[in-house]
Amino acid sequence: RPGAGKLVGGLQGQYRPGGISTGLAQWLRADQPAVGAVATWTDLSGNARNATQATVANQPLRVNGVVNGQPVIRFDGGDDFL
């Protein structure tokens, strides 16, 4: 969407889901949970569809500076899920 944000390193920066006219069910941003194990990843869409994991061993990790200096949520490919 033109004017939605600046293009940074091939990824859309400063994008806001308000540009999606209908049907946005959930919006999860990797920069929102605290660094470390992710027990709750808050839904920013306004629909309160938070992603949660109570079992510590199954929680993914938030890691800073992975993609173009931005954080990611890292799942281990085995038992991590929300």
ABEGO torsion letter per residue (X at the ends): XBGAEBBBGGBBBGBBAAABABGBABBBBAAABBBEBBABBBBAAGAGBBBBBABAAABBBBBBGABGGBBBBBBAGBABBX
